[in-house]
Amino acid sequence: MTDNISADRLRLFIERIERLEEEKRGIADDIKDVFAEAKATGFDAKAMRVVIRLRRMEKHHRDEMDAIVDTYRAALGMA
């Protein structure tokens, strides 16, 4: 009896995860479509991805990253 309950519960978890994975694929496709639309109107998708990544960061982390990148660029003569 316990094995049946555990197997049923496991199956339900697996099915939920599979549904969520399918939704995730759908959302990823929607995001690709938005990037393609932005690119078609002249925006640079790579730059947009960088900006999105930076917007996710807290300001102090962004500032720290900027300082490190500036140091590396200066060290390589790119400043």
C-alpha positions, -999 to +999 in steps of 0.1 A: +000+000+000+028+025+009+046+017-023+015+025-044+010+058-026+047+067-030+046+057-067+015+078-073+030+108-056+062+105-075+042+102-108+023+134-099+055+153-092+071+141-124+040+151-144+039+185-128+076+190-137+070+179-172+041+204-176+063+232-162+091+223-185+068+226-215+056+260-203+092+270-199+099+260-235+069+281-246+081+311-227+117+307-241+102+307-276+082+339-268+114+356-256+132+346-288+104+361-308+107+394-289+144+395-295+139+388-332+113+416-333+136+440-316+164+430-340+142+435-370+135+471-358+172+479-355+181+470-319+211+449-311+200+417-293+234+410-277+235+445-262+199+440-250+209+407-233+237+425-215+214+453-203+189+428-191+216+409-172+229+442-157+194+452-147+190+420-127+221+429-106+221+451-076+237+485-080+267+477-058+274+445-078+271+464-111+295+490-098+320+464-087+317+446-121+323+479-139+354+486-119+368+452-126+361+454-163+376+489-164+408+476-147+410+447-171+405+469-201+432+494-189+456+465-183+451+453-219+454+488-233+417+490-243+408+521-222 
